Amino acid sequence: MLIGDVARRSGVSARMLRHYESLGLVRPTGRTEAGYREYAGEDIRRIFHIESLRSLGLSLRDIGRALDDPGFKPSELVDDLIGQTRERIARETALLTRLRRIGAAEPADWEDVLQTVALLQALGSESAGKRQRAALSAVGTAPLPVEALVEAALSETDPNVAGALRWALAQSGDGDGGGSALLAEGLGSRAAEVRKRAVQAIAEIPNGEATALLQAALTHSDIVVRRYAALALGARGAADAVPTLIDMIVDGTNDADAADALSALATRPGVADQIATRLVDRLAHGTVAPSVRSRLTQALADIPGSTASRALADLSHDEDRAVALTAAYVLGIRDAR
């Protein structure tokens, strides 16, 4: 079979067949009387073997070794190919992610594209300072790759950089809720640190969707998520955070912040008595330790209304001297007011 026929039947160009021959990969068995290359059936089979191995990503040099070296071990080469393929996939995936983020930012021109690329590179820097500057400079730039900011915020371990990223997300406007939705996915992460970073970031986004996510987080299985959500909701005037805030005071976890949140909520009409009643209910448990009664007493100090005053009057006679003195002191201040 002449080279033209082989090219047509194998799909390998005549030029490539000549290249194979120059490398010694496949040589035509004979020549015609006119001197043209003539390929035998064995030559055709070798050509197909070469093409099959090329499809696996083998170099022509490795193909020659595989076909001609009796001691060649394919398992080692296949392992190398698997590693190279994984690295290539990782590079292509990273490129695809970067392109998707640039597209999501809807750049208006090449200047926007270059600006976004520079920001993405800075966010991926090993330098915490560069990452922080990138987060702070992201605000006010157009376009803003919100997805990249969210991913960075959920993975950032440096507290200063993390704060800058949360600020940037809060300042982004989150007009379509994209940032909030992506952060909501972080609440479902298996990693506790990621869940914590997600709720912290949501807490700083001042819109209705973020508030709804925080309210849903009050029933989250992760107690840390519930506590951060309650503190944020307290600052937003959401009374449904009250039970969790009181639990925090009882447990002694961020109890001062929880008491401040209750104090802020108590300024809302009708909420003060609700808070005071819940605090009194917790005091009613006979097994409440003096340290817990002390924290509940201090929380009652900033809750206006008669319910809180009556509770403080009772506490001024508490069996624990420190609790009684605290309650009496608070009552004195309230009476002076």
Buried (B, 14 or more C-beta within 10 A) or exposed (E): BBBEEBBEEBEBEBEBBEEBBEEEBBEBEEEEEEEEBBBEEEBBEBBEBBBEBBEBBBEBEBBBBBBEEEEEEEEEBEEEBEEEEEEEEEEEEEEEBBEEBBEBBEBEEEEBBEBBBEBBEBBBEEEBEBBBBBBBBBBEBEBBBBBBBBBBBBBBEEEEBBBBBBBBBBBBBBEEBBBBBBBBEBBEBEEEEBBBBBBBBBBBBEBEBBBBBBBEBBEBEBEBBBBBBBBBBBBBBBBEBBEBBBBBBBBEEBBEBBBBBBBBBBEEEEBBBBBBBBBBEBBEEEEEEEEBBBBBBBBBBBBBBEBBBEBBEEBBEBEBEEBBBBBBBBBEEEEEE
